[in-house]
Amino acid sequence: MANYEVFTGICERINCPRGYVDLVLGELSRLGVTEVLNDGAVEFMGFRLLGKGQNSLVFKCRISNNYYACKVRRFDSPRPNLLNEGYYLRLANSVGVGPRLFEYTDNVLVIELINGIPIQKYITTASPAEIRAILTDLLWQCRRLDSIGLAHNELSKPQDHIIISSNKAFIIDFESASLNSRVSNVAQLLNALIMGRGFIQHRVKLAIGTSINLEELRNTIKRYKSTRNDTDFMQILKILNLLNNHR
C-alpha cells in the first residue's frame, strides 16, 4: 500500500485545497510512486525535504525498490502546471544535461536522485585541478544547451541551480527555462563564476591561472553571445587555459 503521509501531512499544515491534494495523490499513484519519504536536507513544517521553492516542493520518493526525487507543484504556485519544465528537462537530457527525467504529469516530475553539494560549497574546498575539471564540464554542458537554443535562465545564481556529485556537475531546476532566448548559458555561467567579484570567483580564477586576460575574455564572451559558434567557444576555453581538459 502506498504511503504518502509526508505529502499529506505538509498539506494539512499549509491548508492545501482538497481538490489539489486528490489531484496530486492520483498523479503519484499513476506514476507508480509507492512512498514519499521524510528525508532530505531541508526542514519544512516539521518534515524533511530535498528542496523547497516558490513553485514546488521536492521529496525523496520510492518506486518499487528504487529512489528518486519527486518534484511536486505547490498549490499556491503561479505556474499552472509542470509540463513546460518536464518538456525542457527532457530536451536538456537529449544533449546530456541535467538529472535524468523518468516520467512527469501536470503536477509531478519523477527525476533521478542526485546526492550532491551546491557548487559554491564544492569550490570552497576543491583542489585547483578539480575546479578546472568541473568548470570545463559545465562549460561544455552550457555549450550543448546553447546549441539547441535552450536557455536555463537561472545560471546567474549557480548556488541554487548547480550541484556536484562524485566530481560531476548537474544543472538542475529547469522551471524558468525557455527556447530561442537571447540568453547564453555559457555567458551566464562565466559571468557568475569568473567575471564577478567574490570569494568563489577568486577561487576559480586562482584555479585557472592568474595570467588570464579578462578584457579579452569579456570581448570573446560578447562575440560568442552573438555568433554561438564553435570557434568562439573554443577561444573561450583557450583563454581560460581549459582547452586541453577533457569534456
C-alpha positions in Angstrom: 0.0 0.0 0.0 1.3 3.4 -0.9 2.5 5.8 1.8 2.1 9.5 1.0 1.8 10.7 4.6 4.7 13.2 4.3 3.0 15.0 1.4 -0.5 14.9 3.0 1.0 16.0 6.4 2.5 19.1 4.9 -0.7 19.8 3.0 -2.7 19.7 6.3 -0.3 22.2 7.8 -0.4 24.7 4.9 -4.1 24.2 4.2 -3.9 22.8 0.7 -7.3 22.7 -1.1 -8.8 19.2 -1.0 -9.1 19.1 -4.8 -5.3 19.8 -5.2 -4.4 17.1 -2.7 -6.6 14.5 -4.5 -5.1 15.5 -7.9 -1.5 15.1 -6.7 -2.2 11.8 -4.9 -3.8 10.5 -8.1 -0.8 11.5 -10.2 1.7 10.0 -7.7 -0.3 6.7 -7.9 -0.3 6.8 -11.7 3.4 7.4 -11.8 4.0 4.3 -9.6 5.3 6.2 -6.5 4.9 3.8 -3.6 6.3 6.1 -0.8 7.1 9.7 -0.2 9.9 9.8 2.4 10.6 12.1 5.3 14.2 12.6 4.2 16.4 15.5 3.0 18.5 18.4 4.0 15.6 20.9 4.0 13.2 21.2 7.0 9.7 22.4 6.3 6.7 22.2 8.6 8.3 19.5 10.7 9.2 17.3 7.7 12.4 16.7 5.8 12.5 17.5 2.1 15.2 17.5 -0.7 14.2 21.0 -1.7 11.6 23.8 -1.3 11.0 26.6 -3.7 8.3 29.2 -4.6 6.7 26.9 -7.1 7.4 23.4 -5.9 8.4 21.0 -3.1 10.9 18.2 -3.8 10.6 15.0 -2.0 12.7 11.8 -1.9 10.3 9.1 -3.2 10.3 5.4 -3.8 9.1 3.5 -6.9 9.4 -0.2 -6.2 12.9 -0.6 -4.7 14.4 2.5 -6.4 14.7 6.0 -5.0 14.0 9.2 -7.0 13.4 12.9 -6.5 9.7 13.8 -6.9 9.1 17.5 -7.7 5.5 18.5 -6.8 3.9 21.7 -7.9 2.7 23.8 -4.9 -1.0 24.6 -4.9 -0.1 28.3 -4.5 2.3 28.4 -7.4 1.6 30.9 -10.1 2.6 28.2 -12.6 -0.5 26.3 -13.8 1.5 23.0 -14.1 5.0 21.5 -14.5 4.5 20.5 -18.2 6.9 23.1 -19.6 9.6 22.2 -17.0 9.2 18.5 -17.8 9.5 19.2 -21.6 12.6 21.4 -21.1 14.3 19.0 -18.8 13.7 16.1 -21.3 15.2 18.4 -24.0 18.2 19.1 -21.8 18.6 15.3 -21.2 18.7 14.8 -25.0 22.1 16.6 -25.1 23.4 15.0 -21.9 22.5 17.8 -19.5 20.6 17.7 -16.2 19.4 14.8 -13.9 17.5 12.2 -15.9 13.8 12.8 -16.1 11.9 9.5 -15.9 8.2 10.4 -16.0 6.0 13.5 -15.5 2.4 14.6 -15.2 0.8 18.0 -14.7 1.9 18.4 -11.1 4.7 15.8 -10.5 8.1 15.2 -12.0 10.0 12.0 -11.2 13.7 12.7 -11.6 17.0 11.0 -11.0 18.0 11.4 -7.4 21.3 13.2 -7.2 23.1 13.3 -3.8 25.5 16.2 -4.1 26.5 19.6 -2.8 26.0 23.1 -4.2 28.7 24.3 -6.4 29.7 27.2 -4.1 30.4 24.7 -1.3 32.3 22.4 -3.7 34.5 25.2 -5.0 35.4 26.3 -1.4 37.2 23.0 -0.7 38.0 21.5 -4.1 41.6 21.4 -5.5 42.5 23.6 -8.5 42.5 20.6 -10.8 39.0 19.6 -9.6 37.8 23.2 -10.1 39.2 23.2 -13.6 37.6 19.9 -14.4 34.2 20.9 -13.1 34.3 24.3 -14.9 35.2 22.6 -18.2 32.4 20.0 -17.8 29.9 22.8 -17.0 31.0 25.0 -20.0 30.5 22.0 -22.4 27.1 21.4 -20.9 26.2 25.0 -21.4 27.5 24.9 -24.9 25.3 21.9 -25.7 22.3 23.8 -24.3 23.2 26.9 -26.4 23.5 24.7 -29.5 19.8 23.7 -29.2 18.6 27.1 -28.2 17.5 26.1 -24.7 18.3 28.8 -22.1 18.2 27.7 -18.4 17.9 31.4 -17.5 18.9 31.0 -13.8 22.7 30.2 -14.1 23.4 33.7 -12.8 22.6 32.1 -9.5 24.6 28.8 -9.7 24.5 28.2 -6.0 20.8 27.2 -6.4 21.0 25.5 -9.8 24.2 23.5 -10.0 25.1 20.6 -7.7 28.3 18.5 -7.7 28.1 14.7 -7.2 31.1 12.4 -7.5 33.0 15.2 -9.2 30.3 15.6 -11.9 28.3 18.7 -12.3 24.5 18.6 -12.6 22.5 21.6 -13.8 19.1 21.3 -12.1 15.7 23.1 -12.0 14.6 24.0 -15.5 11.4 25.6 -14.4 12.4 29.0 -15.8 13.9 27.7 -19.0 12.9 28.9 -22.4 13.6 28.2 -26.1 15.0 30.7 -28.6 16.1 33.1 -25.8 18.8 35.7 -26.3 20.3 34.4 -23.1 23.5 32.4 -23.5 24.1 29.7 -20.8 27.9 29.9 -21.4 27.9 33.6 -20.9 25.7 33.4 -17.7 27.9 30.8 -16.2 31.1 32.7 -16.9 29.7 35.9 -15.6 28.6 34.2 -12.4 31.8 32.1 -11.7 34.6 34.3 -13.1 33.7 37.8 -14.1 32.1 38.8 -10.8 33.9 39.6 -7.6 33.8 37.5 -4.5 35.5 34.5 -2.8 34.1 31.9 -5.2 35.2 33.9 -8.3 38.6 34.4 -6.7 39.0 30.6 -6.1 38.0 29.9 -9.7 40.4 32.5 -11.1 43.3 31.1 -9.0 42.5 27.6 -10.2 42.6 28.5 -13.9 45.6 30.8 -13.6 46.2 34.5 -12.8 47.5 35.3 -16.3 44.0 35.3 -17.9 43.3 38.4 -19.9 39.8 39.3 -18.6 39.3 42.0 -21.2 39.9 39.5 -24.0 37.6 37.0 -22.2 34.9 39.7 -21.9 35.1 40.5 -25.6 35.1 36.9 -26.7 32.1 36.2 -24.5 30.3 39.1 -26.1 31.2 37.8 -29.6 30.1 34.2 -28.7 26.7 35.5 -27.5 26.2 36.9 -31.0 27.6 34.0 -33.0 27.0 31.0 -30.8 29.6 29.2 -32.9 32.3 26.6 -32.0 35.2 28.9 -33.0 34.3 31.5 -30.3 33.5 28.8 -27.7 36.9 27.2 -28.3 38.5 30.6 -28.0 36.9 31.0 -24.6 38.3 27.6 -23.4 41.7 28.7 -24.8 41.7 32.0 -22.8 40.7 30.1 -19.7 43.6 27.5 -20.2 40.9 24.8 -20.4 41.4 23.7 -24.0 43.2 20.5 -23.2 40.8 19.5 -20.4 38.6 16.5 -21.2 34.9 17.4 -21.5 
